[in-house]
Amino acid sequence: MKTMYSPVAVALLFIAVSFEVDLPCPYRCTCEKDYYYTNIDCKNKGLTVCPSYFPTRSSYIYLQDNQITTVQQGAFQNLEVLFSIYLQDNEITLIEQGAFQNLSNLGKIYLQDNEITTIEQGAFQNLRGLYKIYLQNNLITAVNGTLQGLTSLSYV
């Protein structure tokens, strides 16, 4: 027996599969979306922690000039097109293991002008595209292999 599928049912299934549901803009932030990417502006919003979610197609995340103290494990997970994260001028003292892991397109991280004393090993795990980390004006005394495996890194 041959099964026939209604053209309307096939079209609806195609639309449902192609439609990508995205996360909303984080609270207190503004998001500017173009055709494919989203820029997240959370500058100077009085944040003490990184937002717990970002739209999937986030390409630039601006979190500078807040009171963030820790960059938690998985803070930027599943952001496949993320290119730059701006975290300068916060009160960051700790970057946890896995904070920036598996962000294959991440090219730049701005962490200058914080109070960073500790970057846990594995904080920058699997960042094949990372070529610049700005760490000046912090309280770091040792990196202990933290930057190991960052093959594209050309500026620290």
C-alpha positions in Angstrom: 0.0 0.0 0.0 1.3 3.4 -1.0 1.3 6.2 1.5 0.4 9.6 0.2 1.4 12.8 2.0 -0.6 15.9 1.6 1.4 18.8 0.0 0.1 21.1 2.7 1.3 18.7 5.5 4.7 18.5 3.9 5.0 22.3 3.5 4.0 22.8 7.2 6.5 20.2 8.3 9.2 22.0 6.3 8.3 25.3 7.8 8.3 23.9 11.4 11.7 22.3 10.9 13.2 25.4 9.3 11.9 27.9 11.8 14.5 28.5 14.4 13.2 29.6 17.8 15.7 31.9 19.4 16.2 33.1 22.9 15.1 36.7 23.7 17.3 39.6 24.5 18.7 39.4 28.1 16.9 41.5 30.7 18.2 45.1 30.9 20.1 44.7 27.6 19.3 45.9 24.1 19.7 43.7 21.0 20.3 44.9 17.5 19.5 42.2 15.0 20.4 42.2 11.3 19.5 39.4 8.9 21.7 36.7 10.5 23.5 38.1 13.6 22.6 39.8 16.8 24.7 42.4 18.7 24.0 42.4 22.5 24.5 45.7 24.3 24.6 45.3 28.1 27.0 48.1 28.7 26.8 50.0 32.0 23.6 48.3 33.2 24.7 47.7 36.8 25.0 43.9 36.2 26.7 41.9 38.9 26.6 38.6 36.9 26.6 37.7 33.2 23.1 37.2 31.9 22.1 33.5 32.0 21.2 33.4 28.3 21.9 35.2 25.0 20.2 34.9 21.5 21.7 32.0 19.6 23.1 34.1 16.8 24.9 36.6 19.1 28.0 37.9 17.3 29.2 40.7 19.6 28.4 40.9 23.4 29.1 44.2 25.2 29.2 43.7 29.0 31.8 46.4 29.9 31.3 49.0 32.6 29.3 46.8 35.0 30.0 45.2 38.4 30.5 41.6 37.2 32.8 39.8 39.6 33.0 36.2 38.2 32.7 34.8 34.7 31.0 31.5 35.4 31.4 28.1 33.7 29.3 28.0 30.6 28.4 31.7 30.7 28.6 31.9 26.9 27.6 28.3 25.8 26.1 27.4 22.5 27.0 30.7 20.8 28.4 29.3 17.6 28.8 32.7 15.8 30.1 34.7 18.7 33.1 36.8 17.5 33.9 39.2 20.4 33.1 39.5 24.1 33.7 42.9 25.8 34.1 42.4 29.6 36.5 45.3 30.4 36.0 47.7 33.2 34.1 45.4 35.5 35.2 44.0 38.9 36.1 40.5 37.7 38.4 38.6 40.0 37.8 35.0 38.8 37.3 33.3 35.4 36.0 29.8 36.0 37.0 26.7 34.1 34.8 26.4 31.0 33.8 30.0 31.0 34.6 30.4 27.3 34.8 26.8 26.2 33.9 25.6 22.7 33.3 29.0 21.1 35.0 28.1 17.8 34.4 31.5 16.1 35.5 33.6 19.1 38.3 35.9 18.0 38.7 38.5 20.7 38.1 38.7 24.5 38.4 42.0 26.2 39.2 41.5 29.9 41.4 44.5 30.7 40.9 46.9 33.6 39.4 44.3 36.0 40.7 42.8 39.2 41.4 39.3 37.8 43.7 37.3 40.1 42.7 33.8 38.9 42.0 32.3 35.5 41.2 28.6 36.1 42.8 26.1 33.8 40.3 25.2 31.0 38.7 28.7 31.0 39.7 29.1 27.4 39.2 25.5 26.2 38.8 24.7 22.5 39.0 28.3 21.3 40.6 27.5 17.9 39.8 31.0 16.4 40.9 33.1 19.4 43.7 35.4 18.4 43.5 38.3 20.9 43.0 38.4 24.7 43.2 41.8 26.4 44.3 41.2 30.0 46.2 44.4 30.9 45.6 46.2 34.2 44.6 43.1 36.2 46.2 41.4 39.2 47.2 38.2 37.5 50.4 36.7 38.9 50.5 33.4 36.9 48.6 31.7 34.1 49.7 28.1 34.8 48.9 26.6 31.4 45.6 28.5 31.0 46.6 29.7 27.5 47.8 26.2 26.4 46.3 25.0 23.2 45.3 28.4 21.9 47.0 27.9 18.5 45.7 31.1 16.8 46.6 33.4 19.8 48.9 36.2 18.6 48.2 38.9 21.3 47.9 38.8 25.1 
